[in-house]
């Protein structure tokens, strides 16, 4: 029951018409104003920079840690390889994380072999220190 008859007393709706020439003129004027403002700002900043000498480079520039912030340059590939080698050596090695609680880190293959073999620390007491703990390593029982 939806008839398309206009409501009595109201004129029929007209299609929206956009004056494209006016829109293009406003766009071109905006671009020209932005360009001129950018040119003026660039000229002003160049004149200001000419009045003041360039600031010297800070002495901390080449350091890896400035304040409390670690600075890691992207271009130092050798350092990245050294860091990766150190991380891999830690992951493949074994040692104490927290001796008071009896937490150690082991290579994942060794840890899985110990779990499969059923080697577990007794509940309620800290495990005895590993044999090689004095040298920074862990000598776990053989499986």
C-alpha positions in Angstrom: 0.0 0.0 0.0 2.8 2.3 -0.7 1.7 4.7 -3.4 4.1 7.1 -4.9 1.7 10.0 -4.8 3.2 13.3 -3.5 1.9 14.6 -0.3 -0.8 17.2 -1.1 0.4 20.8 -0.6 4.2 19.9 -1.0 6.1 20.6 -4.1 7.9 17.6 -5.8 11.5 17.0 -4.7 14.2 18.1 -7.1 17.4 16.3 -7.9 20.6 17.7 -6.2 22.8 19.6 -8.6 26.4 20.4 -7.8 28.2 23.2 -9.6 31.4 21.4 -10.6 33.0 24.5 -11.8 32.7 26.2 -8.4 34.0 23.0 -6.6 37.0 22.9 -9.0 37.6 26.7 -8.5 37.6 26.3 -4.7 40.0 23.3 -4.9 42.4 25.1 -7.1 42.3 28.2 -4.9 43.0 26.0 -1.8 46.0 24.4 -3.4 47.4 27.8 -4.5 47.0 29.1 -0.9 48.6 26.0 0.6 51.5 26.2 -1.9 52.1 29.9 -1.2 52.0 29.4 2.6 54.5 26.5 2.3 56.8 28.6 0.2 56.6 31.5 2.7 57.3 29.2 5.7 60.2 27.5 3.9 61.7 30.9 3.0 61.2 32.2 6.6 62.9 29.1 8.1 65.8 29.3 5.7 66.4 32.9 6.7 66.2 32.1 10.4 68.6 29.2 10.0 71.1 31.5 8.3 71.2 33.8 11.3 72.0 31.0 13.8 75.0 28.7 13.5 74.4 24.9 13.3 74.3 23.2 16.7 77.2 20.8 17.4 76.5 17.1 17.5 75.9 15.7 21.1 78.8 13.7 22.5 76.5 10.7 23.3 75.7 10.2 19.6 77.6 7.0 19.0 76.9 5.3 22.3 74.6 2.2 22.6 72.9 3.5 25.8 71.9 7.1 26.3 70.3 7.7 29.7 68.0 4.7 30.3 67.2 4.2 26.6 68.9 1.5 24.6 70.0 2.8 21.2 70.1 0.0 18.6 71.2 1.2 15.2 69.7 -0.6 12.2 72.8 -0.5 10.2 75.0 -2.5 12.6 74.7 -5.9 11.1 77.7 -7.4 12.9 76.2 -6.5 16.3 73.0 -8.1 15.3 74.8 -11.3 14.4 76.7 -11.3 17.7 73.5 -10.7 19.7 71.8 -13.6 17.9 74.7 -15.9 18.5 74.7 -15.0 22.2 70.9 -15.7 22.4 71.3 -19.0 20.6 74.1 -20.0 22.9 72.0 -19.2 25.9 69.0 -21.2 24.5 71.2 -24.2 23.7 73.0 -24.1 27.1 71.7 -24.8 30.6 71.9 -22.9 33.9 70.1 -21.5 36.9 67.3 -19.1 36.6 66.4 -19.0 40.3 68.4 -21.3 42.5 66.3 -20.6 45.6 63.2 -21.9 43.8 65.1 -24.6 41.9 64.4 -23.1 38.4 66.8 -24.0 35.6 66.8 -23.4 31.9 67.5 -26.3 29.6 67.5 -26.8 25.9 64.0 -27.8 24.8 65.1 -31.2 23.5 66.8 -32.1 26.8 63.7 -30.9 28.8 61.4 -33.0 26.6 63.6 -36.1 27.1 63.5 -35.6 30.9 59.7 -35.3 30.9 59.4 -38.4 28.8 61.7 -40.3 31.1 59.6 -39.2 34.1 62.4 -37.2 35.9 60.7 -34.8 38.2 61.8 -32.8 41.3 60.1 -33.9 44.6 57.2 -31.7 45.6 57.6 -29.3 48.5 61.4 -29.2 48.5 64.0 -27.6 46.3 65.9 -30.0 44.1 69.6 -30.4 44.9 72.0 -28.1 43.0 73.2 -29.5 39.7 76.7 -30.9 39.6 78.0 -28.3 37.2 76.4 -25.3 38.9 79.7 -23.8 40.0 80.7 -23.5 36.4 77.4 -21.9 35.3 76.0 -25.1 33.7 73.6 -27.8 34.7 74.5 -31.5 34.6 71.1 -33.2 34.5 70.9 -36.9 35.0 71.3 -38.9 31.9 68.2 -40.4 30.3 
